[in-house]
C-alpha cells in the first residue's frame, strides 16, 4: 500500500508521462475578480511537450497563451522538488511553497504573471492503476495564491486559492480512455477543500472514482461508491463530454448529493499526442449541493476548476 504522506515532486526521468499542474481561482475582492488560471507543464518524455498558460475571465473567451507540441527537451526539469523551466517561464519550489513566472506576448500585447503559492492543507499521495495504465499522484487540495498578473500590458494585484498535483506514470489507451476531474479548493461556507475524479474505460464505463475532502487540512474523508448521473452533455468535434452531472452516495456516517456544472467558456481542444488523439476540455465550473459527514451537514457550493481528458479512438475503416 502506498504511503499517503509521501512527498514526491521531483522529475522521474524513467517515466513516460509526467506533469506538474498548478491552477488558481482569484478572489472577488482582488483586481481580477473571479478569474481563473490553468498552468500545467506536461512531458511525454522523449516525444513531445506542452505548457498550458490559460487565463479565464468570467463569462468571456479564454486567453490561451500556451505552447503546444513543443519538441522533446524543451522543458528543463530537476529531480529535486518542483523545478520546471522553459525560457524565462518557470515554476519552482518544494512543498509547501512554490513560485512561478510566466510571460508571453499575444496579439501585440504583454501577458505575464508572478505568483507565490503557499499550501494550506496536508498533501496526499496515491497510486491509480487500470490494466497497464499506472499513475502516481501527489496532490495539494488547496494553497493560497498571491502576486500580480499582467493582462494586455496592465498589471493587476491578485489573491485567491488553487490546487497542485504532480502526476507521473503510463497511460495505456487499451486500458484507460482518460478521466473526468474537478477540484474545489475552497467551498463558500465552511472552507472545505475537495478533489474528485472518475476514471473512464475504453467503453466509456467508469472503472474508478473518488471524492476526497478535508475541513481542517489534516483529516480527510472520502466517498468512493457514488452514482454518476450525466444531466447534460456537450460536444467537442464530435466527442461528447459531461457538462453537468450529479454525484450521490449514502453510507454509514455520510451522505453526498452534489452537482458539477461547467461554465460556458471552457478551454477546449482536440490535439494529437504521441500515443493517441486527445479531446481536452478544461476550465471554470461550480459545485452545488450538500454533504453530511459524521453528523454534520455541509453546503458544498463553491467555484471549481476541472477537466475532461478523453482519448479519441479511431473508428475502424469499413
Buried (B, 14 or more C-beta within 10 A) or exposed (E): EEEEEEBBBBBBEEBBBBBBBBBBBBBEEBBBEBBBBBBBBBBBBEEBBBBBBBBBBBEEEBBBBBBEEBEEEBBEBEEEBBBBBBEEBBBBBEBBBBBBBBBBEBEEEBBBBBBBBEBBBBBBBBEBBBEEBBBBBBBBBBBBBBBBBBBEEEBBEBBBBBBBBBBBBBBBBEBBBBBBBBBBBBBBEBBBBBBBBBBBBBEEEEBBBBBBBBBEBEEBBBBEEBEEEEEEEBEBEEBBBBBBBBBBBEEEEBBBBBBBBBBEBBBBBBEEBEBBBBBBBBBBBBBBBEBBBEEEEBBBBBBBBBBBBBBBEEEEEE
